[in-house]
Amino acid sequence: MARGGSELKPDPANFPDPARIEAVAPNLKRRLSGVTATLERVVPVQARALRIAALGPKLAAGVPRIGWTDLRHFWQAPPGRPARIWHARRNIEMLAGVVLRDMLRMKLRLVFTSASQRHHTGWTRFLISRMDAVISTSGKTAGYLKRPSTVIHHGIDAETFRPAPDRVTARAALGLPDLRLIGCFGRIRAQKGTDVFVDALMQVLSEHPGWGGVVLGRAVGSDAGFLDGLKAKVKAAGLEDRLLFPGEVETSATPDWYRALDLYVAPQRWEGFGVTPIEAMACGVPVIATRVGAFEELVIEGITGALVPPGDVAAMAAAMRNHIELGDAARAAMGEQARAHALAEFSLEREASKINAVYEAAWRG
C-alpha cells in the first residue's frame, strides 16, 4: 500500500526539545517499508508515556522527530535517566548506535527489534551482541537469535481498523459489486503467494456464484509480468467481473477495503511478521493465513479463521469453501471473535507499553 498522500509539512509541535528526549527511534532508510510503517505507528503512542522521537528522512506527519544536529545533546544524559535509548530496527541503525556509543562515547543504551526469520550473518550477530536489549516480533523470530529477547507482537490502531456497520454499503462506497468478497492485500509477487490466492479462489468462485474476490496492491519491476499473467488467467476463466485487481490505494484508504470483505487471505510463501491479518481481524473479518512468519501466533484455528500450508492451492481452496459453507450466522460470529482477539492481543497501546517496559529494563541494567 502507498503511504497516505504525499509527505505533509510537519507541525512544529512534533519537534520536542532534543535535550530532554529519553529515547530515539532511528529510521535510516528513505524508501517506505514495513519497518518504517511500524515505527510511524508505534512511536506516537509510546510518546504518551515517555519523551521519544524518531530520526531520519521522510517521516510521516504526526511522528515526533529530531534532526541530525540534535545529536550534539547526546553526550549528556537526559533529565532523570542514565542514558538515552537508541532503538534500532535495521543493521545500519545498530551500527550507528554502536559508533555513537562506543566510539563517540555518547550516553546511549542500545535496543534492537528483530523481525527476521532466518539465520543471521556473522556481521549481524556481532551487532546484536553489542545491544543492551533485544526485542523479537514473534516467537519464531526469537528462535533464530543466539541471545535472549523479549517477544512483542506488532499492534494496530483498533479505531482506524474497525468493522463496517454494513458491508453492502461499504462495498457500494468503493464501487465494488454486490458480492460477498474474499480479499488479499499487499505487494503482488510470488513471495507473497498472490498466485496461490488467485488459483484457489478461481476454483471456489466457479462453485459459488454469490462470491467474488479482490487483489489489492501493485506489482513492481519484474513482477509486472507476474501480475499480467494472473489477470490473463482470470480473464480466460471468464471471472474478470468477479475477481478484481483495483491496483494500489493509499494506506489511509485500506481500512475501507477491509470493511468491504467477508474473508481475508494472507497467502504468503514467506513472511517476517505480516500485519495484514491483524488489520483484517480488527475490522471484524476472519482470516485464512499460511503457516509462515508470525501468522500461527496471530490466527486462532477455528476461532478467528484457518491456517494452511504455504503454496498449497488445494488446501487454501478447501479452507475458503469451509468458510463459505459455515453459513451467515457462523461467519458473523467468527468475525466478532476475530475483532475481540485483535483488540485483546494486538492493540498499538499494548505494543507501545511492552516496548517502553524494555526501555525501563535497559535503563535499570
N, C-alpha and C positions, 0 to 999 in steps of 0.2 A: 504494500500500500504506500502511497505517497504521503509525505507529511502534509498536514492541513494547511494548504495555501503557502505562499512564499513566506520567508522569514520576516516576522513582524519586528518593528522597531521596539526594542526593549524598554520597559518602564524603568525610569531611574531608581525606583524603589527596589528593583531587582538586583541592585548593586550594593550589597551590605558593606559595612566597614571591614576592610580586609584584616585590620589589626585584631579584630575581635572574632574572626572566623575560627571555628573549632575543627571543622572537617572540610576537606576538599575532594570533589569527585572529578578527576581529570577526564576529558574526552578528546583524546589526541588523534582524531580521525575526522576528515572533512566530509566524507560521504556518509549519508544517513544509513544506519544499520540497526539491527535489533538491539545491540548493546546500547547505542545512543538512545533509542526509544525507551529502553528500560530506565536508563539514567534520568531522562527527562520526565518520566512518570513519577519516579520514587523520590527524587531529591526535594521537590517542593513539599512533599508530605513529611519527609524527615525534618525539614526546616521548621515544622511546627513545634518540635521538641528540642532542637539544638541549632546552633549557628553553622550552617553548611552552605557551601556554594560550589557550583561547577566551574570548570576551567577548560576553555577550548573554543574552537570556531563553530559557527553556525548552530548555536543552541536555540531551541525554541523559546519564543517569548513566554514569560512567566516562570522561567527557571532562574533562581538566584545564581549569580555568577560573579567571578572576579577576573581581572586581567593579568597578563604575564608580569607586568611591572609590580603587581601587588605581592609577588613572591618575596620581595625585599623584607616584608614583615616576618617571614618565616624563620628568621634566625632567633626570634624571641617566641616564647610560648604564649598562647592566647590567655586572657584572664581566666583564672580558675582551673586551667588544665596544664599538665606537664608537657604536652606537645600537641601538635595538630595531627589529625588523621589524614592520611593520603590514601584514598580508596581507589585502587586501580582495577580495571576490568580487562585490560589487554597487556601483552608483553611490553609494548613500548611505554605504557604507563607505569608498569612495575619498574622498568629500567630507569625511568625518570625519577621515580621515588627513591630508588637506591642511590642514584647520583646525588640528589638533593640532600638526602640524609647522611650518607656515608662519606661522600667526597666533599660536599659543600657544608656539611655539619649543621644543616637546618634541623630544627626541633620537630621531628615527624615520627609518627608511628604508622607503619605501612600495613594496609589491609588489601587483600586481593579476592575478587569474586571469580570463580572458575565455572564456566558453563560447558566446557569441553568434555566429550565422552570418547576419549582416545588416550593412548599412552603418550605422555609428554616427551618432547625432545630434552636432551641434556641441558640445553640453554634455558628452557622454560622451567625445568626442575630446579636449576640453580636460582633463578629469580624467585620462584616460590619459596625456596629455603630461606630467602632473605626477608620474607614477610613476617610481621608480628602476629598476624591472624589471617585465616583463610576462610572464605565462605564458598560453599558449593550450592548450585541451583537445584540439585536433585541428589538423591541417594546414589543413583548410578554414577553421576559425576564424581561424587566423593570417593567412590571405589577406585577411581583412576589416580588418585592423589597418593603421594608417599608420606603424607603427614595428616594429622587430624584436621578436620574442618567442621564448620557449622553449616548444616543444611538449611537453606532458606529458599523456599519457592518464590517465584515471581508473583506479583499481585496485579490486580486490575482495579480500575475505578468502577465500583458497582453502581454508581449513579449514572455514569455515562453509558455503561453496558447494562441495560435493564430490559425486561420483557416489553413487547408491544401490547397495548390494550386489545388490539385486534389485528391479526396477521393479514387478513384480507385487505384492510385499509393500508397496512404497511406495504404490501406488495403493490397496490394501486398507486401509492405515492411515488414509487420508483419506476412506474411504467412496466411492471412485471406481469406476466399472465396470471390469471386466476387459477393457479395450480398449487397444490402442496409442493414445497420446494426443498430439495436437498442441495446444500452448498459446500463449496471448497474454496477457501480464500488464500491469497498469497502469491509469491513468485511462481510462475509456471515453468517447470522444468522437471527432468526425470528424477532428480534427487527428491523433489517434493512429492513424487508419486501422482502427479496430475493425470498421467495416462492410465494408471490403475483406477483412479476415481472415474474417469470417463468410460473406460471399458466396462467396469462394474455397473455403473449407472445406466449405460445403454441397454444392458441385459434386463435390468429392473424396469426401465421405462416401457419396454416392449410388452411387459406384463401388466403394468399399472397405468392406464391412460390418464388418471387424475393427478399424476405426479410429474414434476419437472425438475430441472437442475440448473445450478448457476456456478460457473467457474469464474471467480472474480480475481483479477490480477493481471500482470503483464509478463511477457517473455522478453528477455534482454539478450542482445547479441546473437550468438549462435542458437539460442533457444527459440528464436523466432520461427525457425523451420519446424521445430518440435510442436509449437502451437499450431502452425498451419496444418500439420499432419492430423492433429486432433480435430480441428474444425472440419477438415475434409472427411474424416471418418464419420463424424456426427451427421454431416450433410448427406453422405452416401446412405446412411441408415434412415434418412427422412426425419431426423429428430431435431433439426436446427431451430424449430419453433418451440421446442421443449427443453433443450439443453443449451443454455445461453452462455456467451462469452462477452460480458459487457465491457471488459477492459479493466483498467486501474481506476480507482477512485481515491479521493483524498482520505487520509486517515480519519479525519473528523466525521466522515460520512459512513464509515464501516459499521458503526452500531446500527444504523438504519437497515443495512443489508442483513445483518444477523437477525434482526427482528422480523424480517420477511420469511425466515426459514422455519421449516418444521424439523429438520435434522441437519447437523453439521458433520462433515467428514474431514478428518486430518489424515491424509493417505501417505505421509512421508515414508520414504525408504530409509532416511537418516535424519536425525534432528538433535540439536544440542539441548534445547528445552522446548520451545514451541508454546506460545501463549494463546494461540487462537482457540484451542478447546476451552480454556478458562473464559475467554471473552464470550464464546457461544453459550456456555452454561450460564453465565451471569445474565444473558438475555433470555434465559428460560428455554434454551434449545439443547436437547440431548445430543450426544457426540459419539460417533464411531471413530476410533483412532487406532493407528498401528502401534505395535509393541516396540516402539523406539523412543529414544530420548527420555523425557520425564513423563511421557503420556500414561504409563502404567501407574504413576503416582498421582495423576490428575483425575482420571476417569475411573469410576467405580462400576465394574462389570455388572450389568443387570439392574443398576440403580440409577446411574446418570447416563448410561449408554452402553457401548460394547467395545471390545478390543479384538483386533485381528492381526495376523502376521503381516509384516511388510511385503509388498509386491504380490500379494495373493488376491487375484481378481475374484476368484470363486468365493473365497471367504468374505470378502468385502460385499459382494453382491448378496450373499446369504444374510449378512448382518443387516443390510438395507431392507431386504424382504421381511426379515423378522420384525423390524421396527414398524414397517408399514402395516403389517398384519396384526400388530398389537391392538389396533382399534383406537378411536379418538380419545376415550377416557384414559386408557393406559398410557398413551403417548403424552397426554396433558399432565398426568401425574409424574411421569419421568421428567418432564420439563420443569415442574415445580421442585422436584428433588435436585435437579441439576443446578437451579438457581440457589437453593438453600446451601448446597455443597460449596458453590463458588463464594458465597457470602461468608461462610464459616471458615474456610480454609485459605482463600486466595485474595483477600482484600489488600489494597495498597497499604492501608493502615497497619495491617498485620506484618507485611513485609518490611515497612519502614521501622516499626518498633523492634523487630528482630535484628535488623542491621544496626540500629542505634545501640542495642544491647551488646553487640560485638565490639563496637567502638568503646563502650564503657569498660568492657573486659580488657581491651587493649590498653586503655589508659591506666587501669589498675595494675596491669602487668609490667 
